[in-house]
């Protein structure tokens, strides 16, 4: 079962992903440009950290 902390982490990752995507690409307010490598790296790092947290919590070490 997903608890409150996990829901907060999912929400933070989704908001971070949307903010980086819109801010980096200029979607909606500027000329579209593709995601830069460091944007992709930072998003991957955030989602990997979330996945590690979930894996760690499932094994009993995260709480």
Sine and cosine of phi, psi and omega as CSV:
sin_phi,cos_phi,sin_psi,cos_psi,sin_omega,cos_omega
0.00,0.00,0.66,-0.75,0.00,-1.00
-1.00,0.07,0.80,-0.60,-0.02,-1.00
-1.00,-0.06,-0.13,-0.99,-0.04,-1.00
-0.90,0.43,-0.69,0.72,-0.01,-1.00
-0.89,0.46,-0.63,0.77,0.02,-1.00
-0.92,0.39,-0.62,0.78,0.04,-1.00
-0.91,0.42,-0.62,0.78,0.06,-1.00
-0.90,0.43,-0.67,0.74,0.01,-1.00
-0.90,0.43,-0.66,0.75,0.05,-1.00
-0.89,0.45,-0.72,0.70,0.02,-1.00
-0.87,0.49,-0.68,0.73,0.01,-1.00
-0.90,0.44,-0.67,0.74,0.01,-1.00
-0.91,0.41,-0.65,0.76,0.01,-1.00
-0.92,0.40,-0.71,0.71,0.02,-1.00
-0.89,0.45,-0.68,0.73,0.05,-1.00
-0.87,0.49,-0.69,0.73,0.00,-1.00
-0.88,0.47,-0.73,0.68,0.00,-1.00
-0.90,0.43,-0.67,0.74,-0.01,-1.00
-0.90,0.44,-0.69,0.72,0.00,-1.00
-0.92,0.39,-0.67,0.75,-0.01,-1.00
-0.89,0.46,-0.76,0.65,-0.02,-1.00
-0.93,0.37,-0.69,0.72,-0.01,-1.00
-0.92,0.38,-0.60,0.80,-0.05,-1.00
-0.98,0.19,-0.65,0.76,-0.07,-1.00
-1.00,0.06,-0.28,0.96,-0.06,-1.00
0.96,0.28,0.34,0.94,-0.06,-1.00
-0.87,0.50,0.87,-0.50,0.07,-1.00
1.00,-0.07,-0.32,0.95,-0.04,-1.00
-0.70,-0.72,-0.07,1.00,-0.01,-1.00
-0.48,-0.88,0.03,-1.00,0.06,-1.00
-0.92,0.40,0.74,-0.68,-0.04,-1.00
-0.89,0.46,0.70,-0.72,0.11,-0.99
-0.68,-0.74,0.55,-0.83,-0.07,-1.00
-0.93,0.37,0.33,-0.94,0.07,-1.00
-0.88,0.48,0.64,-0.77,0.03,-1.00
-1.00,0.06,0.33,-0.94,-0.06,-1.00
-0.86,0.52,-0.68,0.74,-0.04,-1.00
-0.94,0.33,-0.42,0.91,0.11,-0.99
-0.92,0.38,-0.71,0.70,0.02,-1.00
-0.89,0.45,-0.66,0.75,0.02,-1.00
-0.89,0.47,-0.71,0.71,-0.04,-1.00
-0.92,0.40,-0.62,0.78,0.05,-1.00
-0.92,0.40,-0.67,0.75,0.03,-1.00
-0.88,0.47,-0.65,0.76,0.00,-1.00
-0.90,0.43,-0.67,0.74,0.01,-1.00
-0.90,0.43,-0.72,0.70,-0.01,-1.00
-0.94,0.35,-0.55,0.84,0.05,-1.00
-0.92,0.39,-0.64,0.77,0.06,-1.00
-0.89,0.45,-0.65,0.76,0.06,-1.00
-0.90,0.43,-0.69,0.72,0.01,-1.00
-0.88,0.47,-0.65,0.76,0.03,-1.00
-0.90,0.44,-0.65,0.76,0.03,-1.00
-0.87,0.48,-0.71,0.71,0.00,-1.00
-0.90,0.43,-0.67,0.75,0.02,-1.00
-0.91,0.42,-0.67,0.74,0.00,-1.00
-0.91,0.42,-0.66,0.75,0.00,-1.00
-0.92,0.38,-0.59,0.81,0.00,-1.00
-0.90,0.43,-0.58,0.81,0.00,-1.00
-0.99,0.15,-0.14,0.99,0.05,-1.00
0.99,-0.13,0.00,1.00,-0.03,-1.00
-1.00,-0.08,-0.16,0.99,-0.09,-1.00
-1.00,-0.03,-0.07,1.00,-0.05,-1.00
-0.85,-0.52,0.00,0.00,0.00,0.00
